[in-house]
Amino acid sequence: MKAIVAAAAFWALTPNISAEKSLLVISKQYGLGCLPLIVAEERKLIEKYAKSAGLDDIKVERATFGGGSIANDALLSGTVDSVRV
């Protein structure tokens, strides 16, 4: 379970984060497919690993969407930084 949560946190932080980034918006959907992100959210693992990587001022927000097309539209418009579909 730890490996899944760590992989989800790494996956969420890797693509779009930089030293100048202070807000990370991650989308999630309803269902078991997003369980690793839900666990990471509950335990604040993304913030924990960002802090250990030297990114102290990272704020993480979550946006919940009901479908993949809505999440993709949010990603294309720049509303979210990472999408799990």
C-alpha positions in Angstrom: 0.0 0.0 0.0 2.8 2.4 0.8 4.3 1.8 -2.6 1.0 2.7 -4.3 0.6 5.9 -2.3 4.3 6.9 -2.9 3.9 6.2 -6.6 0.7 8.3 -6.7 2.4 11.2 -4.9 5.4 10.9 -7.2 3.2 10.8 -10.3 1.2 13.8 -9.1 4.2 15.9 -8.4 6.5 15.0 -11.3 5.0 16.4 -14.4 4.3 20.1 -13.7 6.0 21.1 -10.5 9.0 23.5 -10.3 10.6 25.7 -7.7 8.4 28.6 -8.7 5.2 26.6 -8.4 3.3 27.3 -5.1 -0.1 25.7 -6.0 -0.7 22.2 -7.3 -4.2 21.4 -8.4 -4.9 17.7 -8.8 -8.1 16.3 -10.2 -9.7 13.1 -9.0 -12.9 11.2 -9.8 -15.3 9.2 -7.8 -14.6 5.5 -7.5 -11.9 3.0 -6.5 -9.6 4.0 -9.4 -8.6 7.1 -7.5 -8.2 5.3 -4.1 -4.4 6.0 -4.0 -5.0 9.7 -4.5 -7.8 9.7 -1.8 -5.4 8.0 0.7 -2.6 10.5 -0.2 -5.1 13.3 0.4 -6.3 12.0 3.7 -2.7 11.5 5.0 -1.3 14.7 3.3 1.4 12.6 1.6 1.9 14.9 -1.3 2.6 17.9 1.0 4.9 15.6 3.1 7.0 14.4 0.1 7.1 17.9 -1.4 8.5 19.3 1.9 11.1 16.5 2.0 12.1 17.4 -1.6 12.7 21.0 -0.5 9.4 22.5 -1.8 8.2 23.9 1.5 5.6 26.3 0.3 3.5 24.0 -1.9 -0.2 24.2 -1.4 -2.2 21.2 -2.8 -5.9 21.6 -3.9 -8.1 18.9 -5.2 -10.8 19.2 -7.8 -13.3 16.4 -8.1 -14.9 15.7 -11.5 -17.6 13.2 -12.4 -16.1 12.2 -15.7 -13.0 11.9 -17.8 -14.0 14.4 -20.4 -14.6 17.1 -17.8 -11.2 16.4 -16.3 -9.5 16.5 -19.6 -11.1 19.9 -20.4 -9.9 21.2 -17.1 -6.4 20.1 -17.9 -6.4 21.6 -21.4 -7.7 24.9 -20.0 -5.0 25.0 -17.3 -7.5 24.8 -14.4 -5.8 21.7 -13.0 -2.1 20.5 -13.2 -2.6 16.8 -13.0 -5.5 14.5 -14.1 -6.3 10.9 -13.2 -8.8 9.4 -15.6 
